[in-house]
Amino acid sequence: MKYHIAMDLSFTATSGPEASDTPESFDAFVDRVVDELFDLEAVIGNVHDPGVAGRLTDRSMSITMVIEARTQEDGAQFFLNTVRTALHAAGAGTGNRPAFEPAQAPAAGGVELRAA
């Protein structure tokens, strides 16, 4: 089954000499995330139609894609892993966050799952 999944993310710039918290630098980061998602789509057979919309002044973005999976839970897990991989490849860290292991379907405001 195919699931259309969306996620809203917000970001905080790190401090230090290489940090740049400008709309232009965030725009460049959003572009890198898009490129990484397209690269992942090219090599992973169950990832389709990735899309990213960035809100530069808010330092936030929405990521959408269609994931083919057996269940919604599998789709959500694969989506989150794919997003995390793209963020890391684009130069963002997600810290020491644990792997997502849903005990139940994600709630409203979290990951949105819809059959495609």
PLY file of the C-alpha trace (Angstrom):
ply
format ascii 1.0
element vertex 116
property float x
property float y
property float z
element edge 115
property int vertex1
property int vertex2
end_header
0.00 0.00 0.00
1.14 3.56 -0.63
0.99 6.19 2.12
1.31 9.93 1.64
3.19 11.15 4.72
3.93 14.72 5.79
6.02 16.21 8.57
6.56 19.77 9.77
10.00 20.57 11.20
11.53 23.61 12.86
15.24 24.30 13.28
17.58 26.14 15.58
20.95 27.30 14.30
23.98 26.07 16.17
26.39 28.56 17.60
30.05 28.83 16.72
32.27 30.45 14.13
30.75 28.53 11.19
27.11 29.10 12.17
25.08 31.32 9.91
21.52 32.02 10.94
20.31 33.95 7.91
17.39 33.30 5.58
19.91 32.71 2.80
21.79 30.04 4.74
18.54 28.30 5.68
17.44 28.44 2.02
20.70 26.73 1.02
20.09 24.07 3.70
16.54 23.45 2.42
17.97 23.02 -1.09
20.48 20.45 0.24
17.67 18.51 1.96
15.68 18.46 -1.29
18.72 17.20 -3.21
19.34 14.46 -0.65
15.70 13.33 -0.75
15.83 13.13 -4.56
19.06 11.12 -4.31
17.38 8.73 -1.86
14.34 8.41 -4.11
16.65 7.40 -6.97
18.11 4.47 -5.02
15.25 3.36 -2.75
12.37 1.68 -4.51
9.61 2.48 -2.05
10.21 6.27 -1.76
8.29 8.43 -4.23
7.60 12.11 -4.90
9.54 13.80 -2.11
8.67 17.43 -1.60
9.98 20.16 0.67
8.54 23.59 1.39
10.70 25.90 3.51
9.63 28.96 5.46
12.88 30.89 5.62
12.08 33.48 8.29
10.59 30.82 10.60
13.46 28.36 10.00
10.89 25.64 9.36
10.05 23.23 6.57
7.45 20.68 5.59
8.54 17.41 4.07
6.17 15.13 2.18
6.61 11.91 0.27
4.82 8.75 -0.72
6.08 5.59 0.94
5.18 2.06 -0.14
4.88 -0.18 2.90
2.89 -3.12 4.23
1.38 -1.14 7.12
0.99 2.49 8.23
3.42 1.85 11.05
6.05 0.50 8.66
5.45 3.49 6.39
5.87 5.97 9.25
9.07 4.25 10.40
10.54 4.25 6.90
9.51 7.86 6.31
11.16 9.05 9.53
14.34 7.11 8.78
14.45 8.55 5.25
13.95 12.12 6.52
16.62 11.66 9.18
19.06 10.28 6.59
18.43 13.27 4.31
18.86 15.75 7.19
22.16 14.16 8.21
23.42 14.08 4.63
22.51 17.78 4.29
24.60 18.60 7.35
22.00 18.74 10.10
22.27 16.78 13.30
19.36 15.16 15.05
21.23 14.67 18.30
20.97 11.54 20.34
17.35 11.02 19.49
16.16 7.42 19.85
14.80 5.55 16.86
11.06 6.00 16.37
9.18 2.94 17.51
5.44 3.68 17.45
3.32 2.07 20.12
0.22 3.28 18.25
-0.64 5.37 15.23
0.89 8.88 15.42
-1.42 11.57 16.80
-2.59 14.70 15.01
0.19 17.25 14.83
2.75 14.50 14.40
3.24 12.49 11.26
0.20 12.59 9.00
-0.67 9.29 7.33
-3.05 9.01 4.38
-3.48 6.19 1.92
-2.34 7.47 -1.48
0 1
1 2
2 3
3 4
4 5
5 6
6 7
7 8
8 9
9 10
10 11
11 12
12 13
13 14
14 15
15 16
16 17
17 18
18 19
19 20
20 21
21 22
22 23
23 24
24 25
25 26
26 27
27 28
28 29
29 30
30 31
31 32
32 33
33 34
34 35
35 36
36 37
37 38
38 39
39 40
40 41
41 42
42 43
43 44
44 45
45 46
46 47
47 48
48 49
49 50
50 51
51 52
52 53
53 54
54 55
55 56
56 57
57 58
58 59
59 60
60 61
61 62
62 63
63 64
64 65
65 66
66 67
67 68
68 69
69 70
70 71
71 72
72 73
73 74
74 75
75 76
76 77
77 78
78 79
79 80
80 81
81 82
82 83
83 84
84 85
85 86
86 87
87 88
88 89
89 90
90 91
91 92
92 93
93 94
94 95
95 96
96 97
97 98
98 99
99 100
100 101
101 102
102 103
103 104
104 105
105 106
106 107
107 108
108 109
109 110
110 111
111 112
112 113
113 114
114 115
